[in-house]
Amino acid sequence: MDFLSDTLILSRMQFAFKALFHILWPILGIGLSIYIFCMELLWLKRKDLFYYWQARFWTRLFLLNFAMGVVTGIPLSFEFGTNWARFAAERGGFIGELIGLEATMAFMLESAFLGIMIWGWKRLPPGLHLFSTGMVALGSTMSAFWIMSANSWMQTPAGVVFEGSRYVVTDYYQAIFNPDFWVGFLHMYIACLETTVFVIGGISAWYLLRQRHVDFFLRSFKIAVVTAFFLAFIQVVQGDFSGKAVAEHQPAKLGAIEAHWDTNAPGEGASWILLARPNPDEGRNDWAIEFPYLLSFLLTYSPTGKVTGLNEFPREDIPPVTIPFYSFRIMFTVGFALVFLVIWSGWLWRKGGFEKKSLTRNKWFLYAWLFAIPAAYVAVEAGWIVREMGRQPWIIYGVMRTGEGVSRLPADHVAFTLFAYVLGYALLFLIFLYAGGRIIGRGPEFEKPPPGTGTAFRR
């Protein structure tokens, strides 16, 4: 267990753990805020109380999710000063500006209107309350915008001139909208929306399995199915764009993701590897299940297109291979399993299987939607592992190595704080499961009269 005496490895483990745990909450918060806004808008337009109760029910889960995001997000931002002080001092100026913009423009906007959104239903005109909900949704989206811009800049730095150990921003537009930004932001944003609709569909399926509030959650289940159908296929296309962008701007990361060691010769195609046992010490795979020419075709639309192999790079610039390789395949497998689920849903719906009696009896199908909730989160988490592990050994790609940015801390201090965070976050997660279970178990609060008038919803 030599890593227990290595400050760099322990600091990386701590940041990775805190980031992977924190990202659980913005994923749902971004999508759920938009869903709540849409439900409230439809209620005002159509005067159907179903949409009002939908907004009220999911708002309670959103509030719990928001609280978890705040509690886990603040320690993550402190990490730059505690464990990555040299990075913050030498290269963190622009990153700090973007994080500051996220805090002032996004988080403050979201926080300022959240209280109005929660407690203003009977205190404000409906239109003004809708505006408040919209500001919360806008704040969530802006938060994703600025955080993904900062992360993308670390993947493909642009718009700056490096002068020794420091840099000067010469073009803020190029720096914010760097080459990785749009593919990275859209891939993550769609993932947030897609995960949210699987959460809504999965929780609705849980109610249908228990035959509670069937009419109410059958409608929300149908909304989730239709939305997921479109988002799942859009994400596949966006994922293809992301892969091509990685191949163009971060070829070593692409090589690690695909365990592709040797550049294919002219006239020969690069194989896509389904499974393999990478051997980084010898620069090859001990064994592999391959599909000839497929990698070249996927990246270049030519069966013999050139794909740069890892052996073209200096050994010290090659990322870890095994973890990104298998993390990508987890993301890929889960993503297409979710595509299969929405195709199955569409086929079943067309065959009349979404009638109330037949759907509530189709337990395997509903359980599949219930298990889609953790599956969607696993796909996002695996994607972030690919994104960050594939950037190694750089903290800023091609500019600053990760080891150059770590703080000079005793390893035992970092090990202690890592252990403390694991225990603390485990407790937080148990609290979330308990509180979330109470919200879901209680169900919609139909007994609370809504403001204004509308067509009565029959349960």
C-alpha positions as CSV (number, residue, x, y, z in Angstrom):
1,M,0.0,0.0,0.0
2,D,2.7,2.4,-1.1
3,F,0.0,5.0,-2.2
4,L,-0.6,5.8,1.5
5,S,2.7,7.5,1.6
6,D,2.3,9.4,-1.7
7,T,0.8,12.8,-1.3
8,L,0.1,13.1,-5.1
9,I,-1.9,9.9,-5.4
10,L,-3.8,10.6,-2.1
11,S,-4.7,14.1,-3.3
12,R,-5.9,12.8,-6.6
13,M,-8.0,10.1,-4.8
14,Q,-9.5,12.7,-2.5
15,F,-10.4,15.1,-5.3
16,A,-11.8,12.3,-7.5
17,F,-13.9,11.0,-4.6
18,K,-15.3,14.4,-3.7
19,A,-15.9,15.3,-7.4
20,L,-17.6,12.0,-8.2
21,F,-19.8,12.3,-5.1
22,H,-20.7,16.0,-5.7
23,I,-21.6,15.5,-9.4
24,L,-24.5,13.2,-8.3
25,W,-26.5,16.2,-7.3
26,P,-26.1,18.8,-10.1
27,I,-26.9,16.0,-12.6
28,L,-30.5,15.8,-11.2
29,G,-30.7,19.4,-10.1
30,I,-30.2,20.8,-13.7
31,G,-32.7,18.5,-15.3
32,L,-35.3,18.6,-12.5
33,S,-35.4,22.4,-12.4
34,I,-36.2,22.4,-16.1
35,Y,-38.9,19.7,-15.7
36,I,-40.5,21.6,-12.8
37,F,-40.5,24.9,-14.9
38,C,-42.1,23.0,-17.8
39,M,-44.8,21.5,-15.5
40,E,-45.6,24.9,-14.0
41,L,-45.8,26.5,-17.4
42,L,-48.2,23.8,-18.7
43,W,-50.3,24.2,-15.6
44,L,-50.7,27.9,-16.3
45,K,-51.4,27.3,-20.0
46,R,-53.7,24.3,-19.8
47,K,-55.3,24.8,-16.4
48,D,-54.8,21.1,-15.7
49,L,-54.0,20.4,-12.0
50,F,-51.9,17.4,-13.0
51,Y,-49.1,19.7,-14.0
52,Y,-49.4,21.7,-10.8
53,W,-49.1,18.5,-8.6
54,Q,-46.2,17.4,-10.7
55,A,-44.4,20.6,-10.1
56,R,-45.1,20.5,-6.4
57,F,-44.1,16.8,-5.9
58,W,-40.8,17.1,-7.8
59,T,-39.9,20.4,-6.1
60,R,-39.6,18.6,-2.8
61,L,-37.0,16.2,-4.2
62,F,-35.3,19.1,-6.0
63,L,-34.9,20.9,-2.7
64,L,-33.3,17.9,-1.0
65,N,-31.0,17.4,-4.0
66,F,-30.0,21.1,-4.0
67,A,-29.1,21.0,-0.3
68,M,-26.8,18.0,-1.0
69,G,-25.2,19.8,-3.9
70,V,-24.4,22.8,-1.7
71,V,-23.0,20.7,1.2
72,T,-20.7,18.7,-1.1
73,G,-19.8,21.5,-3.6
74,I,-18.3,24.0,-1.1
75,P,-15.6,21.5,0.2
76,L,-14.8,20.7,-3.4
77,S,-14.0,24.3,-4.3
78,F,-11.8,24.5,-1.2
79,E,-9.8,21.6,-2.5
80,F,-7.9,23.9,-4.9
81,G,-6.5,25.9,-2.0
82,T,-5.8,23.0,0.3
83,N,-4.5,20.2,-1.9
84,W,-3.7,21.9,-5.1
85,A,-2.2,25.2,-4.0
86,R,0.6,25.3,-6.5
87,F,-1.9,24.8,-9.3
88,A,-4.1,27.6,-7.9
89,A,-1.1,30.0,-7.4
90,E,0.6,29.4,-10.8
91,R,-2.2,28.5,-13.2
92,G,-5.5,29.0,-11.4
93,G,-6.2,32.7,-12.2
94,F,-8.5,32.1,-15.1
95,I,-10.1,29.0,-13.5
96,G,-10.7,31.1,-10.4
97,E,-12.4,33.7,-12.5
98,L,-14.8,31.1,-14.0
99,I,-15.6,29.6,-10.7
100,G,-16.3,33.1,-9.4
101,L,-18.6,33.8,-12.3
102,E,-20.4,30.5,-11.5
103,A,-20.8,31.5,-7.9
104,T,-22.1,35.0,-8.6
105,M,-24.0,34.6,-11.8
106,A,-25.4,31.1,-11.4
107,F,-25.4,29.8,-7.8
108,M,-26.5,33.2,-6.3
109,L,-29.2,33.5,-9.0
110,E,-30.5,30.0,-8.2
111,S,-30.3,30.5,-4.4
112,A,-32.0,33.9,-4.5
113,F,-35.1,32.6,-6.3
114,L,-35.2,29.1,-4.7
115,G,-36.9,30.4,-1.6
116,I,-39.5,32.2,-3.7
117,M,-40.0,29.0,-5.7
118,I,-40.5,26.9,-2.6
119,W,-42.6,29.1,-0.4
120,G,-44.1,31.6,-2.8
121,W,-47.0,29.5,-4.3
122,K,-49.7,31.4,-2.4
123,R,-47.8,34.6,-1.8
124,L,-47.1,35.6,-5.4
125,P,-49.1,35.9,-8.7
126,P,-48.7,32.7,-10.7
127,G,-46.8,34.4,-13.5
128,L,-44.2,35.8,-11.0
129,H,-43.8,32.4,-9.4
130,L,-43.2,30.9,-12.8
131,F,-40.6,33.5,-13.4
132,S,-38.9,32.5,-10.1
133,T,-38.9,28.9,-11.1
134,G,-37.4,29.8,-14.5
135,M,-34.6,31.7,-12.7
136,V,-33.8,28.7,-10.7
137,A,-33.6,26.6,-13.8
138,L,-31.5,29.2,-15.6
139,G,-29.2,29.4,-12.6
140,S,-28.7,25.6,-12.8
141,T,-27.9,25.7,-16.5
142,M,-25.5,28.7,-16.1
143,S,-23.7,26.8,-13.3
144,A,-23.1,23.9,-15.7
145,F,-22.0,26.4,-18.4
146,W,-19.2,27.9,-16.3
147,I,-18.0,24.7,-14.6
148,M,-17.8,23.0,-18.0
149,S,-16.0,25.9,-19.5
150,A,-13.4,25.8,-16.7
151,N,-13.0,22.0,-17.1
152,S,-12.9,22.2,-20.9
153,W,-10.2,24.9,-20.7
154,M,-8.1,22.4,-18.6
155,Q,-8.6,19.9,-21.4
156,T,-7.9,22.2,-24.3
157,P,-6.4,25.5,-23.1
158,A,-6.9,28.4,-25.5
159,G,-7.0,32.2,-25.5
160,V,-3.9,32.6,-23.2
161,V,-0.2,33.3,-23.6
162,F,2.0,31.4,-21.2
163,E,4.9,33.3,-19.7
164,G,7.1,31.0,-17.6
165,S,5.1,29.7,-14.7
166,R,2.2,32.1,-15.3
167,Y,-0.1,33.0,-18.1
168,V,-2.0,36.0,-19.5
169,V,-5.5,35.8,-20.9
170,T,-5.4,37.5,-24.3
171,D,-8.8,36.4,-25.6
172,Y,-11.6,35.6,-23.1
173,Y,-13.9,34.5,-25.9
174,Q,-11.4,31.8,-27.1
175,A,-10.6,30.8,-23.5
176,I,-14.3,30.4,-22.5
177,F,-15.4,28.8,-25.7
178,N,-12.2,26.7,-26.1
179,P,-12.1,23.8,-28.6
180,D,-13.5,21.2,-26.1
181,F,-16.2,23.4,-24.7
182,W,-19.2,22.8,-26.9
183,V,-18.8,19.1,-27.2
184,G,-18.0,18.7,-23.5
185,F,-20.8,21.0,-22.3
186,L,-23.5,19.5,-24.6
187,H,-22.5,15.9,-23.8
188,M,-22.8,16.6,-20.1
189,Y,-25.9,18.8,-20.3
190,I,-27.8,16.1,-22.3
191,A,-26.6,13.6,-19.8
192,C,-28.1,15.6,-17.0
193,L,-31.5,15.8,-18.8
194,E,-31.4,12.2,-19.8
195,T,-30.6,11.0,-16.2
196,T,-33.4,13.2,-14.9
197,V,-36.0,11.7,-17.1
198,F,-34.9,8.2,-16.2
199,V,-35.2,9.2,-12.5
200,I,-38.7,10.6,-13.1
201,G,-39.6,7.5,-15.1
202,G,-38.1,5.1,-12.6
203,I,-39.8,6.7,-9.6
204,S,-43.1,6.7,-11.6
205,A,-42.5,3.0,-12.3
206,W,-42.1,2.4,-8.6
207,Y,-45.5,3.9,-7.9
208,L,-47.0,1.9,-10.7
209,L,-45.5,-1.3,-9.3
210,R,-47.1,-0.5,-5.9
211,Q,-50.3,0.6,-7.7
212,R,-50.3,3.9,-5.8
213,H,-51.6,7.1,-7.5
214,V,-51.6,5.1,-10.8
215,D,-53.4,7.7,-13.0
216,F,-51.0,10.5,-11.8
217,F,-47.8,8.6,-12.2
218,L,-48.8,6.9,-15.4
219,R,-48.9,10.3,-17.1
220,S,-45.5,11.3,-15.7
221,F,-44.2,7.9,-16.8
222,K,-45.4,8.5,-20.3
223,I,-43.8,12.0,-20.3
224,A,-40.5,10.4,-19.2
225,V,-40.6,7.7,-21.9
226,V,-41.2,10.2,-24.7
227,T,-38.5,12.6,-23.5
228,A,-36.0,9.8,-22.9
229,F,-36.6,8.4,-26.4
230,F,-35.4,11.6,-28.0
231,L,-32.6,12.3,-25.5
232,A,-31.1,8.9,-25.7
233,F,-30.6,9.0,-29.5
234,I,-29.4,12.6,-29.3
235,Q,-26.8,11.6,-26.8
236,V,-25.5,8.8,-29.1
237,V,-25.0,11.4,-31.8
238,Q,-23.4,13.8,-29.4
239,G,-21.1,11.1,-28.1
240,D,-19.9,10.5,-31.6
241,F,-19.0,14.2,-31.9
242,S,-17.2,14.0,-28.5
243,G,-15.1,11.0,-29.6
244,K,-14.0,12.8,-32.8
245,A,-13.1,15.9,-30.8
246,V,-11.0,13.9,-28.4
247,A,-9.2,12.2,-31.3
248,E,-8.4,15.7,-32.8
249,H,-7.4,17.6,-29.7
250,Q,-6.2,14.9,-27.2
251,P,-5.0,11.9,-29.3
252,A,-3.2,10.3,-26.3
253,K,-6.5,10.2,-24.4
254,L,-8.2,8.6,-27.4
255,G,-5.4,6.0,-27.5
256,A,-6.0,5.2,-23.8
257,I,-9.7,5.0,-24.1
258,E,-9.4,2.5,-27.0
259,A,-6.2,0.8,-25.8
260,H,-4.8,1.6,-29.2
261,W,-1.0,1.3,-29.1
262,D,0.3,1.3,-32.7
263,T,-0.6,3.8,-35.4
264,N,-2.1,1.9,-38.3
265,A,0.0,1.8,-41.4
266,P,-1.2,3.5,-44.6
267,G,-3.9,1.4,-46.3
268,E,-4.6,-0.5,-43.2
269,G,-7.4,0.2,-40.7
270,A,-7.4,0.6,-36.9
271,S,-9.4,-2.0,-35.1
272,W,-12.0,-1.2,-32.5
273,I,-11.4,-3.2,-29.4
274,L,-14.4,-4.5,-27.4
275,L,-12.4,-6.1,-24.5
276,A,-8.7,-6.3,-23.9
277,R,-6.0,-6.7,-21.2
278,P,-3.8,-3.6,-21.7
279,N,-0.1,-4.0,-20.9
280,P,1.3,-0.5,-20.5
281,D,4.7,-1.7,-19.5
282,E,5.2,-3.4,-22.9
283,G,3.0,-0.9,-24.9
284,R,0.6,-3.5,-26.2
285,N,-2.5,-5.6,-25.2
286,D,-1.9,-9.1,-23.9
287,W,-5.1,-10.1,-25.6
288,A,-8.0,-8.4,-27.3
289,I,-11.4,-8.9,-28.9
290,E,-11.2,-6.7,-32.0
291,F,-13.4,-5.5,-34.9
292,P,-11.1,-4.8,-37.8
293,Y,-11.2,-1.3,-39.5
294,L,-14.0,-0.2,-37.2
295,L,-12.1,2.4,-35.1
296,S,-10.8,4.1,-38.3
297,F,-14.3,4.2,-39.7
298,L,-15.8,5.6,-36.5
299,L,-13.3,8.4,-36.2
300,T,-12.6,9.3,-39.9
301,Y,-15.5,7.7,-41.9
302,S,-12.8,5.8,-43.8
303,P,-12.0,2.1,-43.1
304,T,-8.3,2.9,-43.4
305,G,-8.2,6.3,-41.7
306,K,-5.2,7.1,-39.6
307,V,-5.6,6.7,-35.8
308,T,-2.5,7.7,-33.8
309,G,-1.4,5.1,-31.3
310,L,0.0,5.5,-27.8
311,N,3.5,4.4,-28.7
312,E,3.8,7.6,-30.8
313,F,4.0,9.6,-27.5
314,P,6.8,9.8,-24.9
315,R,6.3,7.3,-22.1
316,E,5.9,10.1,-19.6
317,D,3.0,11.6,-21.6
318,I,0.9,8.5,-21.9
319,P,-2.3,8.4,-19.7
320,P,-3.3,5.4,-17.6
321,V,-4.9,3.0,-19.9
322,T,-6.8,0.3,-18.0
323,I,-9.2,2.5,-16.1
324,P,-10.2,4.8,-19.0
325,F,-10.5,1.8,-21.3
326,Y,-12.9,0.0,-19.1
327,S,-14.7,3.1,-17.8
328,F,-15.6,4.0,-21.3
329,R,-17.0,0.5,-22.0
330,I,-19.1,0.8,-18.9
331,M,-20.5,4.1,-20.1
332,F,-20.9,2.8,-23.6
333,T,-22.7,-0.4,-22.5
334,V,-25.0,1.3,-20.0
335,G,-25.8,4.0,-22.5
336,F,-26.9,1.6,-25.2
337,A,-28.8,-0.5,-22.6
338,L,-30.8,2.7,-21.9
339,V,-31.3,3.1,-25.7
340,F,-32.6,-0.4,-25.8
341,L,-35.0,0.4,-22.9
342,V,-36.5,3.3,-24.7
343,I,-36.9,1.3,-27.9
344,W,-38.6,-1.4,-25.8
345,S,-40.8,1.2,-24.3
346,G,-41.8,2.6,-27.6
347,W,-42.6,-0.9,-29.0
348,L,-44.7,-1.7,-25.9
349,W,-46.6,1.5,-26.1
350,R,-47.4,1.0,-29.8
351,K,-48.7,-2.5,-29.0
352,G,-51.1,-1.1,-26.4
353,G,-49.0,-2.1,-23.4
354,F,-49.3,1.3,-21.8
355,E,-52.9,0.9,-20.8
356,K,-53.2,1.1,-17.0
357,K,-54.1,-2.5,-16.3
358,S,-51.6,-4.1,-18.7
359,L,-48.7,-1.7,-17.7
360,T,-49.1,-2.2,-13.9
361,R,-48.9,-6.0,-14.5
362,N,-45.8,-5.8,-16.6
363,K,-43.5,-6.0,-13.6
364,W,-40.2,-6.8,-15.5
365,F,-40.6,-3.8,-17.7
366,L,-41.3,-1.5,-14.7
367,Y,-38.4,-3.0,-12.8
368,A,-36.2,-2.3,-15.8
369,W,-37.1,1.4,-15.5
370,L,-36.5,1.4,-11.8
371,F,-33.0,0.0,-12.3
372,A,-32.4,2.6,-15.0
373,I,-32.1,5.2,-12.2
374,P,-28.7,3.9,-10.9
375,A,-27.7,2.8,-14.4
376,A,-27.9,6.4,-15.7
377,Y,-25.8,7.7,-12.8
378,V,-23.2,5.0,-13.4
379,A,-22.9,6.0,-17.0
380,V,-22.3,9.7,-16.1
381,E,-19.8,8.8,-13.4
382,A,-17.9,6.5,-15.8
383,G,-17.9,9.2,-18.4
384,W,-16.3,11.6,-15.9
385,I,-13.6,9.0,-15.0
386,V,-12.8,8.7,-18.7
387,R,-12.6,12.5,-19.1
388,E,-10.4,13.1,-16.1
389,M,-8.2,10.0,-16.1
390,G,-7.6,10.4,-19.8
391,R,-6.2,13.9,-19.3
392,Q,-3.4,12.5,-17.1
393,P,-0.6,13.1,-16.6
394,W,-1.6,16.7,-17.1
395,I,-3.7,19.0,-14.9
396,I,-3.8,21.4,-17.8
397,Y,-3.4,19.4,-21.0
398,G,0.1,19.8,-22.5
399,V,1.0,22.7,-20.1
400,M,1.2,21.6,-16.5
401,R,1.6,18.2,-15.1
402,T,-0.6,17.0,-12.2
403,G,2.4,16.4,-10.0
404,E,3.5,20.1,-10.5
405,G,0.2,21.4,-9.1
406,V,-0.1,19.4,-5.8
407,S,0.4,21.1,-2.4
408,R,3.3,20.1,-0.3
409,L,1.4,18.3,2.4
410,P,2.3,15.3,4.6
411,A,0.8,12.2,3.1
412,D,-0.6,11.1,6.5
413,H,-2.6,14.4,6.7
414,V,-4.1,13.8,3.2
415,A,-4.9,10.2,4.1
416,F,-6.7,11.3,7.3
417,T,-8.8,13.9,5.5
418,L,-9.6,11.4,2.7
419,F,-10.8,8.9,5.3
420,A,-12.8,11.6,7.1
421,Y,-14.5,12.7,3.8
422,V,-15.4,9.1,3.0
423,L,-17.1,8.6,6.3
424,G,-18.8,12.0,6.2
425,Y,-20.1,11.6,2.7
426,A,-21.3,8.1,3.5
427,L,-23.3,9.5,6.3
428,L,-24.6,12.3,4.0
429,F,-25.7,9.7,1.5
430,L,-27.6,7.7,4.1
431,I,-29.3,10.9,5.2
432,F,-30.3,11.6,1.6
433,L,-31.6,8.0,1.1
434,Y,-33.7,8.4,4.3
435,A,-35.0,11.8,3.4
436,G,-35.6,11.0,-0.2
437,G,-37.4,7.8,0.8
438,R,-39.7,9.8,3.0
439,I,-40.5,12.2,0.2
440,I,-41.2,9.4,-2.3
441,G,-43.0,7.3,0.3
442,R,-45.3,10.1,1.2
443,G,-46.2,10.8,-2.4
444,P,-48.0,13.9,-3.8
445,E,-49.8,16.1,-1.4
446,F,-53.1,16.3,-3.1
447,E,-54.8,17.5,0.1
448,K,-53.1,20.9,-0.1
449,P,-55.3,23.2,-2.3
450,P,-53.5,24.9,-5.2
451,P,-53.6,28.6,-5.7
452,G,-56.2,29.8,-8.3
453,T,-58.5,27.5,-10.2
454,G,-58.0,24.6,-12.6
455,T,-59.6,21.4,-13.9
456,A,-59.7,19.0,-10.9
457,F,-57.2,16.1,-11.2
458,R,-58.8,12.8,-10.5
459,R,-56.5,10.3,-8.8
